[in-house]
């Protein structure tokens, strides 16, 4: 599992600012699917492996 901290910016973000979010998922691909990141701009800020 991975603890991922990321930021995203979509059409609902005010003033074009990024919003920060974090999640625990099995993969980056799973994060993209769960949060619908194919529809917006996003950046990974930190990834930590969870044992």
C-alpha positions as CSV (number, residue, x, y, z in Angstrom):
1,X,0.0,0.0,0.0
2,X,1.0,3.6,-0.6
3,X,0.3,6.8,1.3
4,X,0.2,9.4,-1.4
5,X,0.0,13.2,-0.9
6,X,-1.0,15.0,-4.1
7,X,-2.5,18.3,-5.3
8,X,-5.0,18.8,-8.0
9,X,-6.7,21.6,-9.9
10,X,-10.0,21.2,-11.7
11,X,-12.8,23.4,-13.0
12,X,-14.3,23.6,-9.4
13,X,-11.1,25.0,-7.8
14,X,-11.4,28.7,-7.0
15,X,-9.0,31.2,-8.5
16,X,-7.1,28.4,-10.2
17,X,-5.5,27.3,-7.0
18,X,-4.4,23.7,-6.3
19,X,-6.1,21.7,-3.6
20,X,-4.1,19.2,-1.5
21,X,-5.4,15.7,-0.8
22,X,-4.0,12.5,0.6
23,X,-5.0,8.9,0.3
24,X,-3.9,5.3,1.0
25,X,-4.1,3.1,-2.1
26,X,-2.4,0.1,-3.8
27,X,-1.1,2.1,-6.7
28,X,-0.9,5.5,-8.4
29,X,-3.2,4.2,-11.1
30,X,-5.8,3.3,-8.5
31,X,-5.5,6.9,-7.1
32,X,-6.0,8.4,-10.6
33,X,-9.2,6.2,-11.0
34,X,-10.7,6.8,-7.6
35,X,-10.2,10.6,-7.7
36,X,-11.0,11.1,-11.4
37,X,-7.6,12.7,-12.0
38,X,-7.8,12.0,-15.8
39,X,-10.1,15.0,-15.8
40,X,-7.8,17.6,-14.2
41,X,-4.2,18.8,-13.6
42,X,-2.4,17.1,-10.7
43,X,1.0,16.5,-9.1
44,X,2.3,14.0,-6.6
45,X,3.9,15.7,-3.6
46,X,4.9,12.7,-1.6
47,X,4.7,8.9,-1.7
48,X,5.4,6.6,1.3
49,X,5.3,2.8,1.2
50,X,3.2,1.3,4.0
51,X,4.1,-2.2,5.1
